[in-house]
Amino acid sequence: MLIIFGGLPGTGKTTLAKLIAKQLKAVYLRVDTVEQALKKCSNPDHVTGPEGYMVCYAIALDNLKLGLSVVADSVNSIAITRNDWQKVAKDAHHPVIEIELVCSDPQEHQHRIESREADIPGHKLPQWIDVLHRDYEPWQSKSMTLDTSEYSVHESVTIIMDFINQNH
């Protein structure tokens, strides 16, 4: 099974995706981690497009073909990347669950953005103004949307795991 997390920065993707991957004993793939590693071994200005996603698609496909579940953590803000993730699951003959995380409370969202610290060495986190102006297309194919401003981390994990168990 491929579980795709997406949403703007500060909605809780990494926190929840890691916890779900741990609970499922699934492979965890984070596009930010791959992009930062690519920047370390090349000109950082050249890693601005699909490179991180493309590497994650390939690793996800390999692991799905081994019969492992994969949890993918990325902003996933455009239909192209969402379609590409779906193709990975289809090519591996595995089901896909697409989880969009939102934070509908602007003050809480801003607080999360402004108070967090990078957990990847050298990774530059976006500022609140960057999040506000980020292109983010409506996600038509999502399996579920979870507003993380309404639930604790523990409650969110329970809701997501219940959804996965009911739809797997």
Backbone hydrogen bonds, N-H to C=O, Kabsch-Sander energy under -0.5 kcal/mol:
donor,donor_aa,acceptor,acceptor_aa,energy
2,L,95,P,-2.7
3,I,1,M,-0.6
3,I,70,V,-3.1
4,I,2,L,-0.6
4,I,97,I,-3.1
5,F,3,I,-0.6
5,F,72,A,-3.0
6,G,99,I,-2.1
7,G,75,V,-1.7
11,T,8,L,-1.3
16,L,12,G,-2.5
17,A,13,K,-3.4
18,K,14,T,-2.2
19,L,15,T,-1.6
20,I,16,L,-2.7
21,A,17,A,-2.7
22,K,18,K,-2.4
23,Q,19,L,-2.3
24,L,20,I,-2.5
25,K,21,A,-1.1
26,A,21,A,-2.4
27,V,69,S,-2.7
29,L,27,V,-0.5
29,L,71,V,-2.9
31,V,29,L,-0.5
31,V,73,D,-2.1
34,V,30,R,-1.7
35,E,31,V,-3.0
36,Q,32,D,-2.3
37,A,33,T,-2.0
38,L,34,V,-2.4
39,K,35,E,-2.1
40,K,36,Q,-1.4
41,C,37,A,-1.0
41,C,38,L,-0.5
42,S,39,K,-0.7
46,H,43,N,-2.3
47,V,44,P,-1.0
48,T,46,H,-1.1
54,M,50,P,-3.0
55,V,51,E,-2.4
56,C,52,G,-2.2
57,Y,53,Y,-2.8
58,A,54,M,-1.9
59,I,55,V,-2.3
60,A,56,C,-2.8
61,L,57,Y,-2.6
62,D,58,A,-2.2
63,N,59,I,-2.2
64,L,60,A,-2.8
65,K,61,L,-2.4
66,L,62,D,-0.9
67,G,64,L,-1.8
68,L,63,N,-2.3
70,V,1,M,-2.5
71,V,27,V,-3.3
72,A,3,I,-3.1
72,A,70,V,-0.5
73,D,29,L,-3.0
74,S,5,F,-1.2
74,S,72,A,-0.6
82,R,78,I,-1.7
83,N,79,A,-2.9
84,D,80,I,-2.2
85,W,81,T,-2.3
86,Q,82,R,-2.1
87,K,83,N,-2.2
88,V,84,D,-1.9
89,A,85,W,-1.9
90,K,86,Q,-2.5
91,D,87,K,-3.2
92,A,88,V,-1.6
93,H,89,A,-0.5
93,H,90,K,-1.2
94,H,89,A,-2.8
97,I,2,L,-2.7
99,I,4,I,-3.6
99,I,97,I,-0.6
100,E,98,E,-0.6
100,E,144,M,-2.7
101,L,6,G,-3.0
101,L,99,I,-0.5
102,V,146,L,-2.4
109,H,105,D,-2.8
110,Q,106,P,-2.6
111,H,107,Q,-2.3
112,R,108,E,-2.4
113,I,109,H,-2.3
114,E,110,Q,-2.7
115,S,111,H,-1.6
116,R,112,R,-1.0
123,H,120,I,-2.4
125,L,123,H,-0.7
131,V,127,Q,-1.8
132,L,128,W,-2.4
133,H,129,I,-1.5
134,R,131,V,-1.1
137,E,77,S,-2.9
140,Q,138,P,-1.0
142,K,139,W,-0.6
143,S,98,E,-2.4
144,M,98,E,-1.8
146,L,100,E,-2.5
148,T,102,V,-2.7
148,T,146,L,-1.0
150,E,147,D,-1.7
156,S,152,S,-2.6
157,V,153,V,-2.5
158,T,154,H,-2.2
159,I,155,E,-2.6
160,I,156,S,-2.6
161,M,157,V,-2.9
162,D,158,T,-2.5
163,F,159,I,-2.1
164,I,160,I,-2.8
165,N,161,M,-2.8
166,Q,162,D,-2.0
167,N,163,F,-1.5
